[in-house]
């Protein structure tokens, strides 16, 4: 394969840029929120299909035609809604950062299950007696109450898809505030 590219770094660059070309880019979505939500969901799906991407990406972007097309499309979600160019880039960075963080947590959970041989449910059942020693003594009432509620709702202490969905909506809510401030002329 290295007869086509100079080395491993260049091969990885081509692989990443190729994967970036997979993202769907529908033009029929209306409203910045729906468009930005679609961008987030498409990136979430991309990381779920290609978890290796989470370890291969760096803080320096892969400069290829698919990355540029992806970036241009994603910026289109917030173009023309009153944000400055820097704010548009910052909004996209915020949303994609949330997606990447949630996807990385989901991958970590998969890796942990593979490495330990225990599912989340199996791990919690094995550790329940130990946890009950602390939870039932009344020393940590808030942690016991909230942890129990989360565990019952998710079947685990952490549910990556729930964290992604909940966080995405809160991020979009915050962006809506900034957009409203710009529309009102507030800095």
C-alpha positions in Angstrom: 0.0 0.0 0.0 2.9 2.4 0.7 3.7 2.4 -3.0 0.6 4.6 -3.4 1.3 6.9 -0.5 4.7 7.9 1.1 4.0 6.5 4.5 1.6 5.7 7.4 0.8 9.3 8.2 -0.3 10.0 4.7 -2.2 6.8 4.5 -4.1 7.7 7.7 -4.8 11.2 6.2 -6.3 9.6 3.1 -8.4 7.2 5.2 -9.7 10.0 7.4 -10.6 12.2 4.5 -12.3 9.3 2.7 -14.4 8.6 5.8 -15.4 12.3 6.0 -16.9 11.9 2.5 -19.5 9.5 3.9 -21.5 12.1 5.8 -25.0 12.8 4.5 -25.6 16.3 3.5 -29.3 16.8 3.0 -30.4 20.2 1.7 -34.1 20.0 2.6 -33.8 20.7 6.4 -35.3 24.0 7.5 -34.1 26.0 10.5 -30.7 26.2 12.0 -31.6 23.9 14.9 -32.8 21.1 12.7 -29.7 21.5 10.4 -27.3 21.6 13.3 -29.0 18.6 15.0 -28.6 16.7 11.7 -24.9 17.6 11.6 -24.5 16.3 15.2 -26.4 13.1 14.5 -24.5 12.5 11.3 -21.2 12.8 13.1 -22.4 10.6 15.9 -23.2 7.9 13.3 -19.9 8.4 11.6 -18.0 7.7 14.9 -20.2 4.7 15.6 -19.4 3.3 12.2 -15.7 4.1 12.4 -14.7 4.2 16.0 -11.0 4.1 15.0 -11.6 7.7 13.8 -11.8 8.8 17.5 -8.2 7.7 18.0 -6.9 8.8 14.7 -8.1 12.4 14.6 -5.8 15.0 16.0 -6.2 18.7 16.8 -4.8 19.5 13.4 -7.3 18.9 10.7 -6.8 16.6 7.8 -6.8 18.9 4.9 -8.5 17.1 2.1 -11.4 17.7 -0.2 -13.9 15.7 1.9 -13.0 17.6 5.1 -13.5 20.9 3.4 -16.8 19.8 1.8 -18.0 18.5 5.2 -16.9 21.7 7.0 -18.5 23.9 4.4 -21.8 22.0 4.6 -21.8 22.0 8.4 -21.1 25.7 8.6 -24.2 26.1 6.3 -26.3 25.0 9.3 -25.6 28.3 11.0 -24.8 30.6 8.1 -27.1 33.6 7.7 -28.6 33.5 11.2 -26.8 36.5 12.7 -23.6 35.0 14.0 -20.2 36.3 13.1 -17.9 34.0 11.2 -15.9 33.3 14.3 -19.1 32.5 16.2 -20.2 30.2 13.4 -16.9 28.3 13.7 -17.2 28.3 17.5 -20.8 26.9 17.4 -19.7 24.1 15.1 -16.6 23.4 17.3 -18.9 23.2 20.4 -21.4 20.8 18.7 -18.8 18.6 17.2 -16.8 18.6 20.5 -19.9 17.3 22.3 -20.4 14.6 19.7 -16.8 13.5 19.8 -16.9 13.4 23.6 -20.1 11.3 23.8 -18.8 9.0 21.0 -15.5 8.5 22.8 -17.4 7.6 26.1 -19.4 5.1 24.1 -16.3 3.6 22.6 -14.7 3.5 26.1 -17.6 1.5 27.4 -17.3 -1.0 24.5 -13.6 -1.3 25.1 -14.1 -1.8 28.9 -16.6 -4.6 28.3 -14.2 -6.3 25.9 -11.2 -5.9 28.2 -13.0 -7.0 31.4 -15.3 -9.6 29.8 -18.2 -8.1 31.8 -21.2 -6.2 30.5 -22.3 -3.1 32.4 -25.1 -5.2 34.0 -22.7 -8.0 35.0 -20.3 -5.5 36.6 -23.0 -3.7 38.5 -24.5 -6.9 39.8 -21.0 -8.1 41.0 -20.4 -4.8 42.7 -23.9 -4.2 44.2 -23.1 -5.6 47.6 -20.1 -3.4 48.0 -22.0 -0.3 46.8 -24.9 -1.1 49.2 -22.5 -0.9 52.2 -22.0 2.8 51.4 -25.4 3.7 50.0 -27.6 2.3 52.7 -25.8 3.8 55.6 -27.2 7.2 54.9 -23.8 8.9 54.5 -24.4 9.8 50.9 -28.1 10.3 50.5 -28.0 12.4 47.4 -25.6 10.2 45.6 -27.6 7.1 46.6 -30.9 8.6 45.4 -29.6 10.0 42.1 -27.3 7.0 41.4 -30.3 4.7 41.9 -32.5 6.7 39.6 -29.8 6.8 36.9 -29.1 3.1 37.3 -32.7 2.2 37.0 -33.3 4.4 34.0 -30.2 3.3 32.1 -29.4 -0.1 33.5 -25.9 1.4 34.1 -24.3 4.4 35.7 -23.8 5.9 32.3 -25.6 5.6 29.1 -23.7 7.1 26.1 -26.7 7.6 23.8 -28.7 9.3 26.6 -25.7 11.5 27.4 -25.4 12.4 23.7 -29.1 13.2 23.3 -29.4 15.2 26.5 -26.2 17.1 26.0 -27.0 17.9 22.3 -30.4 19.5 23.3 -28.7 21.6 26.0 -25.9 22.7 23.7 -28.6 23.7 21.1 -30.6 25.5 23.8 -27.4 27.5 24.6 -26.8 28.3 21.0 -30.4 29.5 20.7 -29.7 32.1 23.5 -26.7 33.4 21.6 -28.7 33.7 18.4 -31.5 35.5 20.2 -29.0 37.9 21.7 -27.5 38.7 18.3 -31.0 39.3 16.9 -31.7 41.7 19.8 -28.4 43.5 19.2 -26.9 42.3 22.5 -23.2 41.4 22.4 
